[in-house]
Amino acid sequence: MNKQHTRSILALSVAAALAAPYTAMADEADKQGTYFDTMTVMGKTYRNTATKTVLEPEETPQAINIIDNEQLEIRSVKTLGETLKYTPGITSNNYGSEATFLDVFNIRGFNVSQSYYNGVSLQTLSGWNLQPQIDPIALQQVEIFKGPTSVLYGAMPPGGMVNLIGKAPQAENNTTIGASIGTDDLKEFSIDSAGQIGDSDFNYRFVGLTRQYDTQTSLSGNERYVIAPSIDWNISDKTLLNVNLYYQKDPQVGNNTAMPESILVNNDSDYSVGDKNWNDTEREFLLAGYKFQHEFENQITFMQNFRYMKGEFEQKNSYTYSYDATTGDLGRALYSTQETSEGFVFDNQLSANVTTGDVDHNLLIGADFQKLDGDAEYATHGVSTFNTFTPNNNMIDASKLTKTVYSDDDIHSKQVGIYAQDQLQWGSLIVIAGLRFDQYNADGTSYGTTYKTDESNLSYRVGALYELDNGISPFVSYATSFEPLNTSGYEPETGEQIELGLKYMSYDESISGSVALFNIVKSNVVTVDPTTVGSGSYSYVQIGEVTSQGVELDTKFQLTDSFDLAVNYTYLDVEVTKDTLYEGTTPLYNPEHSASLWANYQTDQGLLRGSRLSAGVRYVGEMQKNTANTQGMVPDYTIVDLSVGYELGNVSSSLDGATANVIVSNLFDTDSYACYDQDNCWNNADRSVELKVNYSF
């Protein structure tokens, strides 16, 4: 909607405080062509995460943050955890930075263990470790939708979701080759090529990656190979078929060995209580799918989104079960898992633009179906004692280990959902209302115990946003969520959120932002039955409730043509508000205060022509160390990151298209860590330095 914005003292005052999930998109588009040209850069089948339509995110009466490809490149992120570090309301790397095989993070106080890729779920083996991950090299942008999203996606935690938007085929020919070296023996090579195939109706995109680097402990490493081709067939002006493939093989996926906090804080960050002969994590998975879109007459569009997934995961690791601080003896239980999964997802969408009087409607109806079958073998292989005073990481003979406990679990689940949504626009008022019905079924075995789940649920949301002439857009929304449990005898955990906020865009688009106040209540939470505590065999009751409330503030300022600044802050108050054991406690991984700042300065004049200097600082407040809140707090920390870029064509015309970037993460080598409890803690990343050279032609 185009309006003439009038400046006012109120508008300028609010702008100074507001946050910017949309990061002055029009201004950025002029420089990079990364947003408004959605049909070219994002692809014709792109859909906004918040609405499953092509409507712009800033018109949505609910908070949404966008991390574009330029930010991913500047910070040279390797994982989703790294990608989300500068996003308000999110705590990432819950198991430290070394356990890279899991994308596990908290949004607005609630754990999220499953992300989305191009609008459909990356199916995760529930309760286990097999989780497809999309490498950032294959992403155009990352969208974070805050609050319950079940009305469009079904089973979902109430804090929000992350949708990874992949790089799409393009008509314009362009190829970028990248190479990196760095600390921890980093070696990386990538290719990203797109264009039209001859004079045909086909456009393509091919992304490839090979990467290797060590973990801090050097007991294991990170090794990855990615191939991600996709093709658009422009069957006609109104019909498009996109076929896409994503294959990833990870022969090594980091280090997941925890250690007691007292050992971690009194030793160097490369210290480990693991063993190089029993420290192995590897994964392989394939995603294959298509998107079919046809535009009918009268502004009606049909799209079908399908994906098939198959994956395998193996792990050999240990966990701490006892520690004697006097003798230094640490008891380690050795275990292994072998996991497989296979599944598919269909999402069918029919949208239409309809006008009734002065009201414009964007109608959406849809039906989706997903199915997953998996298997997980779990085994323990005895125990091994490690002495922390005289550490030896080469003492286990894997050939002599025997299985002492073994289970082979089957996991089967399917979800069918039908949903409808109407986005109405009446002058400056935008209203969204949606409704969804889900049927969820699961059955299988869990550590030898058979379970069966058969649940249905009705989700809904309603929200409104009003665009004032001064650039301020107040909004309000209410939404619900549900999470079915893969176990017998329990109702789904449910959530509801009330959110109030303001979004802002200045007349010249140099200032943009949003501020959001939210209250989320999650009910039917399963908790330990207090009558069974100390019995050696816990049982559970479904009586729990968790309340999360807070404020998210996110801003972006284009201060000059060369200098932009993004600032965000989050206040988070999460409490168990109903429970027989833990009422009044704060769940793990939820700092009360967190904040970040990121600045970019670039110039095209003088001796510094073609150079860019970027720097960021992140603050993460202290967090509870264990579920019962009886072991104190994990200390807060502040991390500084740096990125410097230079266009090499300014040195010689023969280098046109080449850029060099130096990325320094954790510039001052600040120590920090995460804990599940005082016996299970993980280090975060030390300082790392990377030199990355890209050549585009």
N, C-alpha and C positions, 0 to 999 in steps of 0.2 A: 504494500500500500504506500503510495507516494503522497506525502503531505508537506506543507510548508511549516517547519518547526520555528517557533519564536523563542528567542533566548530569554531566560529569566533568572533571577537570583536563586530561586528554588531549583531550577534545572541544573545550574552550575554547582550548587551545593550538594545535590544528590549525586551528580557525576563524580565528584571528588571522592565519594564513599562507595560507589557501586562497583560491582564485579563484572567481568566480561567473558562469559563462556563463548561468545561468538567473536571476540577479539577483532573488533573493527573490521568486519569481513569485507566490506566494499573497498576500504583503503588497501587491505592486503591483496584483494583481487586485482586491483590496478597494477600492483607490483609483481604479483606472482601468478595470477590467473588460476588460483586454487579453489575458489568457491563459486562465484556467480556463474561461471561457465560450466554449470553442472552437467550439461549434456555432453560436453567434451571430456572434462577432467574426471568427473565422478561416474560417468557412464549413464546411459539412458535408463537403466534398470535400478539406479540408485534410489533409495527411499530413506527419508529422515527417520532416525531411530525412534523419535518421540511419537510420531504419528503414522508411520508406514505409508506416508504420502510424500509428494514432492514439495509440500509446503515448507517454508523456511523455518528453522528452529526458533528464531526470535519471536515468532508468532505463537509459540506454544506456552500455555499457562502452567509450566512446570520447569524446573531447572534442568539445563542440559549443558555440558561442557564439550568443546571440540578441540582436539589436538591435531593440527594439520601436519602434512608431510614435511613442511619446512622445519617445524620444531623437532620432529623425529630426526631429521638430518643434522640439524645444528648440534643436538645432544648425542647423536650417534648411539641411540639406545639399542640394546641387544635383547631385552625382555620386556614383557608387558609391565612387570613390576617397576622397571626403570622408567617406562613411558608415563606412568601415572603419578610419579613423585611430586610433580608440580601442580597437581589437580586438587582443588579444595574438597574437603569432605572424605578423602580417601587415605587409608593407611595401607601401604603395600609392603611386600617382602616380610610377611609375618613369620617366616622361618629363616630370616636372614637372607643375605644376597647370594649365598652359595647354593641353596636348594633351588636351582633354576628350572627343575622339571615340573613345578607346580605354579600356576598363576592363582594365588590365593591372596585375597585382600579384603578389607572392610570398607563398605560404603555407608556413611551415616550410621555407623555403629554396628552393622550387621555383616556377617561373613558372606562373601561371594566366591564360589568355587567353580562357576561355569560362565564362560563368556560366549559372545555371539560373533559370527563371521558373516558379513553381508546379510544380516537380518535373520539368520537361522542359527540354532544353538550348536555349539561345539560340544557334542555329546560326551559327557564324562561318566566314567564307570563309578557309580555311586558308592561312597564309602571306601574307595581305593585310590590308586595313584595314576591310572591311565587317563590322561587328559591331553587332547590335541592342543597344540600351541601354534599360533601363527607368528612367524618371525616378522619383526617390524620392517624388514627389507621389502616385504610384499604388501605393505599398507599405504593407502593414500591418506587416511586419517583415522582417528579413534574418537568415537562418540560415547559419552558417559551420560546416561539418562538417570536422573536422581529420583528416588522414591519408588513406590510400587509400580510395576509394569505388567502385572498379570493380565490386564485387560487386552493387551495385544500379543503377549508371548506365553501365557499360561503359568506353569509352576515357576516361581521366582521368589527370592528373598525380598523383604520390603525396603531395603536400603537403596536398591537401584541395580543397573546393569551396564555392562561395557559391550559395545558393538564395534567390531573391527571392520573397517571398510577397505576392501582390497583394491589394488591398482587395477584399473579397467583398460580394455583395449582402446586405442585411439586411432583416428584417421591420419593425424600428422605423424610423420616418421621422425623418430628420435631414439637414440640409444645412449645409455650411460653405463660406463664401465668403472668400477670402483675397486680400490685395493687399500688395505690397511695393515699396519704393523703397530705393535705397542707392547706395553708391559705385560707381564704374565705370559710372555712368548706369544702374543696375539698375532695371528695371520688370518687375513680375510680377503676374499675376492668375490665380487658380485657383478651381475649384469642385469640391466633393466632396459628392454627394447620394446618399442611399440610402433605401430604404423599400419598403413593399408597394404594389403597383399596385392601388388600389381594394380590393375585397373578393375579389380573384382569388387564384389559387395562384401568382402571380408576384411575386418580389422583384427589385429592381433596384439597380444601383450605377452612377453616372456620375461620372467624374473628367475634368476638363479643365484645361488649363494653357496660358498664353502667357507667355513670358519672353524678355527681351532684356537683355544687358549687354556692356560692352566687355572686351576683353582688356587686359592691362597695357601692351602695346605700342601699342594702338590701331590696329594694321595690319589687324586682323580683329576679329570679335566672336563672341558666342554668342547664337543666336536659336533658340527652340524652340517648337513647338506640339504638344500632346498631346491626344488624345481616347481615353478608355478606358471604354467602356460594357460592362456585363455583366448578365445576367439569370439568375436561378434559377427554374426551373419545378418546383414541388413536385408532381410527377405523382401521388404518393401518399405515405403516411407512410413508405414504404420505398424510393421511387424518386425520384431527383432528376436533372434535366438542367440543367447550367450552360452557357450560351453566352457567350463573351467575345471582345472585340475590343480591340486596342491599335494605334493609329496614331500615328506620330511623324514630324514633318517638322522637320529642322534646316537652315535656309538657311545658317547659319554655325555651325561647330563648333570654335571656339577656334583656337589657333596652335600649329603643330608644328615651327617653324623652330628648329633647334639652332644653337649657336655655340660656338667654342672657349672653354675655361674661362678663359683669360687675359683674354679680352674681357669675359666675363660678370662676373667678380669686380671688374673695374676700371671698371665703368660702372653707371649706375642700372638698376634692375630693369625699367624700361620701354624699355631699349635693345634694338634688334633689328637683325640683319643681313639681314632679309628685305626684301621689296619689296611694297608695297600693291597693285601691279598683277599680282603673281604669288604670291598668298597667299590661297588660297581652299579651303575644305573644306565640303562640304555632303552631307547624307544624308537619305534618306527610307525608311521601312520600315513594313510592315503585318504584324501578328500576328493570326490569327483561329483560334479553337479552341472546343472544348467539353470538358466533363467529364460523363460519365454514370455514375451510381452506383445500384446496386440491392442491397438487403439481402434475402437469402433467409432461410429458416428456419434454425434451428440455428446462428445467429451466423456465417453465411457472407455475405461482401460481395464484389461485383464492381464494379470501377471501370475505366473507359476514359478515358484522357487523350489528347486529340489537339490538335495545333497546326500550322497552316500559316504559313509565313513567306515574305515577298518583300521584297527590299531593293535599294537603289541607293546608290552612294557615288562622289563625285568629289573629287579633290584636285589642287591646283597648289601646288608647294612647291619648296624648294631644299635641298641639303645641301653641306657644306663638303668640298672635296677638297684645298685647299692654303691655307696662311697664312704670310705673311712679316711677322714681328713688327717688322722694321726699317722697311719701307715702309708697313705697315698694309694691304697688299693681301690680300684674302680671295677665293679662288676659289670660286665657287658653281656647282654643276651644277643646272640647272633640270629638273624632271621633273613628270609628271602621271600620274594613274591614273584609270581609269573602271571601276567594279566593279559587278557585279550578282549576285544570288543568289536562289534559290528552293528551298524545301525543306519537309519536313513531318516530324512525329514522332508515333508512336503508342506509348502505354504501357498495357498491359493488366495489371490486378492482381486476383488472387483471394485474399482473406484469410479466415481462419477461426479462431475460438477453440475450442480443444479441451482437455478435461481428461482426463488419464490418471493415475488414482490421486491422489497429492498434488501432481502437477505440472500447471500450467496452460501451455498452448501457444498462442502467437499465430503461426499459420502463414501464410506468404505465398509465392505462386508468381506469376510474371509473365513476360511476353514483350513486348519492345519492338522497334520498327523505326524507323529514321530514314534519310532520303535527302536529299541536297543536290546541286544543280547550280548552277554559277556560272561567271562569265566575268570576266577581269581584263585590261584593256588598260593596258600600261605604256609610256610614251614619255619620252625625254629631249629637251630643246629647246635644246641648246647650253649655253654657260657665260656667266656674268656676273661681272665683278670688282667687289667692294665694298671701299671704302677705310674702314677703321675709324677713321682720324684725321679724315676729313671725310665722315661718314656721309650717305648719300642713299638714302632708302627709296622714292624715286619716280623710278627711272631706267630701268625695263624697259618696253619697248613690246611688249605681248603680241601685237599684230597682226603684228609682224615676225619672230616666232619660228617656226622650222621644226623638224619632228621629225628628230632625228639617229639615234635608236635606237628601235625599236618592237617590242613583242611582244604577242601576244593569247593569253592562256592560258585553257584550259578546265579546270574542276575538277569532278569528279564523285566522290561518295562515298556509301556506304550501310553501315549497321551493323544487324545482327540479333542480339538477345540474349535468352537464356532464363535465368531466375534463380529461386532458391528460398531461403527463409529461415525459420528457426524461432527464436522467442524464447520461452525456457522460464523459468518462475518456480516455484521450489520453496522455499516459505517466504520467507526473506530473500535467497535466491540467485537471480540473474537471469543466464541464459546466452543468448548470441546466436551462431548459426552460419549462414553463408550460402555459397552456391555459384552461379557464373554462367558460362555459356558464350557467347562472342561470335564472330561471323563478320564481319570488316571487309573491305570492298572499296573501292578507289579507283583512278581512272584519269584521265588528262588530259595536259596539257602544262604544263611549267614553263620559262618563258623559251625556248620553242621545242623543249625536249626532252621526248619522250614518256615517261610513266611508268605503271606499273601495280602495284597492291598487292593481295594476296589473303592475309589473315592470319586465324588463329583463335586464341583464347586462353581459358584457364580461370582465373577469379579466385575467391578465397575469403577468408573472414574468420571468426574465432572470438573471442569475448570473454566475460568474466564479471565480474559486479559483485555485491558482497555488502553489504546494508544492515544496519549495526550499530545497536543500540538507542540509542547516543549521538549519532546523526545523521551519523556518518562512513560513507562507502561506498567502500571500496577497489575498484579495477577493474584489469583487465589485458586486452589485446587484441592480436591479430595480424591483419594485413590485407595484401592485395596489390593492385597496379594494373598497367595496361598502357596504352601510348600508341603506336598504329600510326603509321607515317610515310608521308606521301604522296610516296613516291619508290620506285623499283625497287631490289630487291636487299638490303633491310634487314629484320631482324626487328623486332618492336615493342620499344620501350624499356619495361622493366618495373621495378616498385618493390615494396618490402615494408617494413612498419613494425611495430615492437614498441613498445607503449605501456603504461606503468604510471601509475596515478594515484589520487587520492582526490577524492571529491566530498563536500560537507558541507552540511547544512541544520540550523540550530539548532531547538530545540523550538518557540520562539516565532516562528521564521522571520525573525528580525531579522538573522541572519548567514547568508550562503550563499557557496558558492565551490567551486573545484576547483584542484588542482595536477596537472600532467601532465608526465611524463618520456617522451621519445620518441627513437627511433632509426630513421631511414629510409635505406634504401640503394636508389639508382636505378642499374640496370644496362643494358647494351647501348646506352650513350649514344654517339651518332655524334660523331666528332671528326675534326679535320684529319689527314690522312696526313702524317707529318713528312717523308717522302721527296719530297713535292711542294712543300714550303715554298720560296718564292723562285723557283719555276718560272713564275709568272704564271698558272698554272691549277691550282688546288687540287683534290685528290680527298679522299675521306673514308673512314674505317674505323670499324667499330662495336666499339670496345674500351673505351669509357669507363665510369667509375663515379663517382657522387657520393654522399657520405654526409652526412646532416644529423642532428644530435643536439642536444637542448636541453631546456629547462625552461620551461613556461608557468605563470604564477601569476596568478590572477584572483579578485578578491574584491568582495563588496558588503556594506555595513553599513547597516542602517536604525538610525541612532544614536538618533534621537528620531522622534516623529510627523512632524516638520517637516524633518528633516535626514538625508540619505542620502549615502553616499560609495562610489565604486567605484574600485578600485586594481588595476592589473595590471603585470606585469613579464615580460619574455621574455629568456632567454639562448639564443643560437643559435650553434652551431658547425657551419659548412658547409664541406666540403672536397672537392676533386676527388681521389679516392683511387685512381684508375687512369686513366692517360692518358699518351701519349708526349710531349706538349708541356706540359700544364698541371697535371700531378700535383703536389699539395701546395698549389694555389692555392684561393682562395675565390671562388665565382661572384658576379656582380654583384647589387646590391640586397639584401644580406644583412648588416645590422648585427649585431654580436655582442651588444649590449645595447640594449634599448628598454623604455620604461615609460610609463605614463600614469596620470592621476588625474582623476576627474570628480566634482564635488560639487553637490548641489541643496539649496537651503534655501527653504522656502515657509512662509508664515504666513497664518492666517485671523483674526488678532487685532490690535487697535490700529490705529494709523495705517497700518501696512503690510499690512493685511488684503487678501488677494487677490494678493499679490505673490510673485514667485519670483526668486531669484538663483542662477544656475548658473555654474560656472567649471571650466575644465579646463586641464591642463598635459600636454604630450606631449614626451617625449625620444626622439630617434632617433639612435643611435650612428653613428660614422663607417663608411663603406662603401668597398670597393675601387672604384677609378676605371676600371679596364679589365680585360678578361678575363684577361690575362697577369699581372695584379697588379704591373706594372712602372712605373706612373705615380703612385703614392702613393694617398692616401685622399681621398674626398669628406668634408668636415668634418661633424661631428655638429651637432645643433641642438636647441633647446628652444623650443616654441611654446606660448603661452598664449591660450586662447579664453574668451569671456565671453558669457553670454546672460541677459537680464533680461526677465521677463514680468510683466504686470499684468492683472487682470480688471477691465475698465472698468465693469462693473456696480456696483462699489463706489463709483463717483463718482456715478452716476445710475441708477435702476432702468430708465430708458429704454434703457440700454446693456447690459442683461442679455444674456449670450451673446457679448459682444464681448471680445476679448483683444488686447493690444498686446505685442509682443516686439521687443527690440533685441538683435541678434546681432552681436558683434564677433569676427571671426576674425583670428588673429595680432595680438593686442592691442598688442604692443610692436613690431610691424613688423620682426620678425626676418628677416634674409636667410638663405635656404637654397636649395639647388639639387640636381639629380640629374644624373648623367653616365653615358653609355655608354662613352665614353673621353674623353681630354682635349680632343678636337676637337669633341665632340658633347655639349653640356650644355644643361640647361633650368632656368629659374628656377621656384621654387615661389611661391605666392601671397603678395603683400603684404597689409598690413592691409586689411580690408574691413569696412564697417558697413552693416547692413540694418535697416530698420524694417518690421516685418510686422504687419498687423492682420487678425485673423480674426473672422468673425461667424457664429455657429451658431444655427440655429433649427429 
